[in-house]
Amino acid sequence: MRKNPIQSHKKNNTMENGKLTNLFLKKVDLKTKNAILTNIANHYGITVNEAFEEITDSEAESLLDYVTGTTRAAVSLYFKRFVAAF
């Protein structure tokens, strides 16, 4: 069975989740980035800027812990590919 790259990342703690999320958001197109941040902001009742600050903080959880609904499935695919290539 193949290791889950997200779980491997967490166990090895090779990079803080916030830094990894920040790098990921720099790689995706603006539409995808806005969809992710809007999803998080709407779910938590915060602004898009607050969502960005939360998910890129040095103590942030994995990006996938914040994203909800149908957006989560799409982000999961993109993010796992990004982490695997990292």
LUMDOTI-609321 format. One line per 3 residues: number of its first residue (from 1); for each residue x, y, z of N, C-alpha, C. Coordinates in nm, 2 decimals. Example, Ala and Ser with C-alpha at 12.3 -4.5 7.8 and 13.67 -1.06 7.14 Angstrom:
# LUMDOTI-609321
1	1.32:-0.57:0.78:1.23:-0.45:0.78:1.32:-0.33:0.78  1.28:-0.22:0.71:1.37:-0.11:0.71:1.29:0.00:0.79
This chain:
# LUMDOTI-609321
1	0.08:-0.12:0.00:0.00:0.00:0.00:0.09:0.12:0.00  0.06:0.22:-0.09:0.13:0.34:-0.10:0.11:0.44:0.02  0.21:0.50:0.07:0.20:0.59:0.18:0.12:0.72:0.13
4	0.04:0.77:0.22:-0.03:0.90:0.19:0.07:1.01:0.21  0.10:1.09:0.11:0.20:1.19:0.12:0.17:1.30:0.23  0.04:1.33:0.25:0.01:1.42:0.36:0.04:1.37:0.49
7	0.01:1.24:0.52:0.04:1.18:0.64:0.19:1.17:0.66  0.26:1.13:0.56:0.41:1.13:0.57:0.47:1.26:0.60  0.41:1.36:0.54:0.46:1.50:0.57:0.44:1.53:0.72
10	0.32:1.50:0.77:0.29:1.53:0.91:0.38:1.45:1.00  0.41:1.33:0.97:0.49:1.24:1.06:0.64:1.29:1.06  0.68:1.33:0.94:0.82:1.37:0.93:0.84:1.51:0.96
13	0.73:1.59:0.96:0.74:1.73:1.00:0.85:1.80:0.92  0.86:1.77:0.79:0.97:1.83:0.71:0.95:1.98:0.68  0.83:2.02:0.69:0.80:2.16:0.67:0.67:2.19:0.74
16	0.66:2.31:0.80:0.54:2.35:0.87:0.42:2.35:0.77  0.30:2.31:0.82:0.19:2.31:0.73:0.16:2.45:0.67  0.17:2.55:0.75:0.15:2.69:0.69:0.24:2.72:0.58
19	0.37:2.69:0.59:0.46:2.72:0.48:0.42:2.63:0.36  0.39:2.51:0.38:0.35:2.42:0.27:0.23:2.47:0.20  0.13:2.51:0.27:0.01:2.57:0.22:0.04:2.70:0.14
22	0.12:2.78:0.20:0.16:2.91:0.13:0.22:2.88:-0.01  0.31:2.78:-0.01:0.38:2.74:-0.14:0.27:2.69:-0.24  0.18:2.60:-0.19:0.08:2.55:-0.27:-0.01:2.66:-0.33
25	-0.05:2.76:-0.25:-0.13:2.87:-0.30:-0.06:2.95:-0.40  0.07:2.96:-0.39:0.14:3.03:-0.50:0.15:2.96:-0.63  0.13:2.82:-0.62:0.14:2.74:-0.74:0.01:2.73:-0.82
28	-0.11:2.74:-0.75:-0.24:2.73:-0.81:-0.28:2.86:-0.88  -0.37:2.85:-0.97:-0.42:2.97:-1.04:-0.50:3.05:-0.94  -0.53:3.18:-0.97:-0.60:3.27:-0.89:-0.74:3.22:-0.86
31	-0.81:3.17:-0.96:-0.94:3.12:-0.94:-0.95:3.01:-0.83  -0.86:2.92:-0.84:-0.85:2.81:-0.74:-0.82:2.86:-0.60  -0.72:2.95:-0.60:-0.68:3.01:-0.47:-0.80:3.08:-0.41
34	-0.87:3.16:-0.48:-0.99:3.23:-0.43:-1.10:3.13:-0.39  -1.12:3.03:-0.46:-1.22:2.93:-0.42:-1.19:2.86:-0.29  -1.06:2.83:-0.27:-1.02:2.77:-0.15:-1.04:2.87:-0.03
37	-0.99:2.99:-0.05:-1.00:3.09:0.06:-1.14:3.12:0.09  -1.22:3.14:-0.01:-1.36:3.17:0.01:-1.44:3.05:0.08  -1.40:2.93:0.05:-1.46:2.81:0.11:-1.43:2.82:0.26
40	-1.31:2.84:0.30:-1.27:2.84:0.44:-1.33:2.96:0.51  -1.33:3.08:0.45:-1.38:3.20:0.51:-1.53:3.18:0.54  -1.61:3.13:0.44:-1.75:3.11:0.46:-1.78:3.00:0.57
43	-1.70:2.90:0.57:-1.72:2.79:0.67:-1.70:2.84:0.81  -1.59:2.92:0.83:-1.56:2.97:0.97:-1.61:3.11:1.00  -1.68:3.17:0.90:-1.74:3.30:0.93:-1.63:3.41:0.95
46	-1.53:3.41:0.87:-1.42:3.50:0.87:-1.40:3.56:0.73  -1.31:3.66:0.72:-1.28:3.72:0.59:-1.18:3.63:0.52  -1.17:3.65:0.39:-1.07:3.58:0.31:-0.93:3.61:0.36
49	-0.90:3.73:0.39:-0.77:3.76:0.45:-0.74:3.69:0.58  -0.84:3.68:0.66:-0.82:3.61:0.79:-0.80:3.46:0.76  -0.87:3.41:0.66:-0.86:3.26:0.62:-0.71:3.24:0.58
52	-0.66:3.33:0.49:-0.52:3.31:0.44:-0.43:3.31:0.56  -0.44:3.41:0.65:-0.35:3.42:0.77:-0.36:3.29:0.85  -0.48:3.24:0.87:-0.50:3.12:0.95:-0.43:3.00:0.89
55	-0.45:2.98:0.76:-0.40:2.85:0.70:-0.25:2.86:0.67  -0.19:2.98:0.67:-0.05:2.99:0.65:0.03:3.02:0.77  -0.03:3.02:0.89:0.03:3.05:1.01:0.13:2.94:1.05
58	0.23:2.97:1.13:0.33:2.86:1.16:0.27:2.75:1.25  0.15:2.77:1.30:0.09:2.66:1.38:-0.03:2.61:1.31  -0.05:2.63:1.18:-0.16:2.58:1.11:-0.16:2.43:1.09
61	-0.29:2.38:1.08:-0.31:2.24:1.05:-0.29:2.22:0.90  -0.30:2.10:0.85:-0.30:2.07:0.71:-0.41:2.15:0.64  -0.39:2.20:0.52:-0.49:2.27:0.45:-0.62:2.19:0.44
64	-0.61:2.06:0.42:-0.73:1.98:0.41:-0.81:1.98:0.53  -0.76:2.01:0.64:-0.83:2.02:0.77:-0.93:2.14:0.77  -0.90:2.24:0.68:-0.98:2.36:0.68:-1.09:2.36:0.57
67	-1.06:2.29:0.46:-1.15:2.30:0.35:-1.27:2.20:0.37  -1.39:2.25:0.32:-1.51:2.17:0.35:-1.59:2.15:0.22  -1.69:2.06:0.22:-1.78:2.04:0.11:-1.71:1.98:-0.01
70	-1.78:2.01:-0.13:-1.73:1.95:-0.25:-1.59:2.01:-0.29  -1.56:2.13:-0.24:-1.43:2.19:-0.27:-1.32:2.11:-0.21  -1.34:2.04:-0.10:-1.24:1.97:-0.03:-1.19:1.85:-0.12
73	-1.28:1.79:-0.19:-1.23:1.67:-0.28:-1.14:1.72:-0.39  -1.17:1.83:-0.45:-1.09:1.89:-0.56:-0.95:1.94:-0.50  -0.96:2.01:-0.39:-0.84:2.05:-0.33:-0.75:1.94:-0.28
76	-0.81:1.83:-0.24:-0.74:1.71:-0.19:-0.65:1.66:-0.31  -0.71:1.65:-0.42:-0.64:1.59:-0.54:-0.52:1.69:-0.57  -0.55:1.81:-0.59:-0.44:1.91:-0.62:-0.33:1.91:-0.51
79	-0.37:1.91:-0.39:-0.27:1.92:-0.28:-0.19:1.80:-0.26  -0.25:1.68:-0.28:-0.17:1.56:-0.27:-0.07:1.55:-0.38  -0.11:1.59:-0.50:-0.01:1.59:-0.61:0.10:1.68:-0.58
82	0.07:1.80:-0.53:0.17:1.90:-0.50:0.27:1.85:-0.40  0.21:1.79:-0.29:0.30:1.74:-0.18:0.39:1.62:-0.23  0.33:1.53:-0.31:0.40:1.42:-0.37:0.52:1.47:-0.45
85	0.50:1.57:-0.53:0.60:1.63:-0.62:0.71:1.71:-0.54  0.67:1.75:-0.42:0.76:1.83:-0.34:0.87:1.75:-0.28
